[in-house]
Amino acid sequence: MPIVSCPVAEATRNLRKGWEGEMHLAGHYYHVYNRGCNRENIFANAGNYVFLLRRAKLILADHPLTIIAYCLMPNHYHFLLRPEEDGALSPFIQRLFNSYTQAFNRQQRRSGTLFEGRAKSILVDTDEYVLHLCRYIHLNPVKARLVVYPGDWPYSNYLEWVEQRGGMLVNRKFVRGRFSTAADYKAFVLSEVDPLLEQRVKIYYLD
């Protein structure tokens, strides 16, 4: 059983020393993301993606938290989350990915760390940036050339946003409060991004 070490983990561990004690405030929006150790894949097959999403749905029931947008990629993930109570975000993320790592390691007959370090969280402080980040998250598989169209990637909630799937990991009130129709969001996602806006919001992206 191979033991996987991650030299990057030690460096990134100090980036968010306050993660466990960091107070994520109710009603605010946070981009939470992480990538595989040494940029290796964190999903080995389709079943791994499905397992994590089912775990997210199950665990979410115990945490006052809203999932706005998410995308699972082969070697990293993105969640845009809104805690409904102060401090609700960290326990959800820790429980979700600790249980996923344990299950993944058992399945793949491996041990050791799966991720570079702790998940990173960034406060997204304007509604404009929140919406742009949703677009960025849903376009991840397109930018990575895994698919041509965001709806072709089954491991994000883009299909829920555009009313083509009835999944539960989305807040439809949030979506319709900002886009009157599915067509409006489709057009927004595929529209040309203002270069100045793109430059300003890069601080919220996975580096």
N, C-alpha and C positions, 0 to 999 in steps of 0.2 A: 504494500500500500504506500504510494509515494507521498512524501511530505513536501508540501509546496511552501516555499519561502517567498517573501515579497520585500525586496529592498526598498521599494517605493513606499511601503506602508509606514515605515518608521518616519520618513520625511513628512508624509501627509498627515500622520497622526497628530502632529503638533499644529496643523493649520486650524483645527477646530477644537482646541483644548476645552472650550466651554460647552461642547455638544451636550454632554450629560446634564450639565447645570444651566445650559442656555435656555432662557425663557422665550419660547415661541408664543406670541400673544394671540389671544382669541380675536377672530375677525380679520387677521392679517394673512397675506398670501406669501408662501415660501416655496422656492424652487429647491427641491431635494434631489440629489443625484449622486451617483457613484459609478465607478468602473471596475472591471476585473483586475486582479493583481497582474502586473506586467502587461496590462491591456489584453489579457487572455479572455476567452469567452466565459460568460457566467451561465449560459444556457447551452446545453448539449443537444437538445432535441425539442420538438414541439411540445411534448409532455411537460417539460420543465417550465415553459412559459405558462401553460395552463395551470400547473400546480401553484405557481406563485400568485396568479390572479385569483384563484380560488381561495388561497390562504388570505390574500388581501381582503376579499369580501367577508370571510369569516372573522378575521381579526378586527376589521373595521366596526363590526357590531358592538365591540367592547370599548371603543374609543370615540369620543366626541370630536370627530374630524370629518372634513369634506374633501373628497378627491375631485379636483377641478379638471386636470388633464394628466395623462400619463403616457409613456411609451417605453416599452421594453425592447432593448436592442441586443444584438448578440453578445457584446462585451460591456454594456453599461445600461443604466436606466435613468429615466426622468419621471418625477412626480411634481405636480403643482398642487399644493395642499393648503387648506384653510382650517386651522384648528378652531373649534367652537368653544373650547375652554383653554385658558392659559396652561401651557405645559403638556398639551395632549399630543403634540406631534412626535416628540422623541420616543416615547414608549411604543407607539405604533410602528415606527420605522425599525426600531431595535428588535421588537418581537417578530415582525414580518421577516426581516432578513437573517436574523439568527436562526429561525426555524427553517428558512429556505436553505441556508448554507449547510445545516446539519443534514437535511434530506438530500441535497445535491451531493455532498461528500459521500454519503452512504451509497447512493446510486452509482456514482462514478468510481467507487473504491479508492478514494483519495482522502487526505487529511490536511489540515492546515488552513490558512486564510484563503478566502475566495476573492475578497475585495482589496483594493489598495489601502484602505484604512476605514475610518468612520465615514458615514455618509456626510456630505456637505449640504448645508442649507443656507440659502440667501433670501433675505427679505425682499420682496418685489413691491415697491412702494407707490406705484401709480397704476390706475386702471388701464391706461394705455400700454404700459409695460406688461401688465398681466395678460392682456389679449395678444400682444406680440409674442409673448413667451408661449402661449398656447399654440400659436401657429408654428413657432420654432420647434416645439416638442412634437407636434403631429407631422412635421415635415422631415424629422430626423431620418426615417428610412428612405425617403426620397433623396435627400442630400447624400446619403451613404450608398445610393444606387442599388439598394436592395429591391426597390419597386419603382414603378413609374408614377404611381398615383398614391396619395396617402391612404386612401380607402382599401388599397390592396394589401396593406400590412395589418394583420389581424391582432397584433399585440399592442395596440394603443386604443384609446377611447375616441378616436376620430369618428368611427362609425356611429357611436352613440351621439356625438355632437351633430352629425348630419342625418340622424334619425333612420339609419339603415341597420341598426342592431339594437336590441332591447336590453343591453347589459345594465348592471346596477352600479358600476364604478364611475359614476358621473353625477353631476348636479344639473338637472335639466332646467331648473328655475334660473340658475346662474346663466346657462347658455342662452335661453330665450329672453332673458333680461337684457342681453347685449346684442343678440342677433335674432331678428323677428322670424326668420325662416332658415331652414337648412341650406337653401341656396345662397343666402347671404353669407353664411360662414364659409361655404365652399369658395365663393368668390373672394372673400377676404384672404383665405389661405393661399390661393393661387395668384393673388394680386402682387404687383411689384412693390417691394419694400423700400420706403424712403431711406436712402443711404445714411442720412444723419440720424434717423431713429435707430437704424441697425447698429451704428457705431455706439450710440448711447446705451443700448441694452446688451451689448456684448459682455458686460460684467456679470450678467446673469447666466451666461452660457457655461457648459462644460468645457474646460480649457483643454 
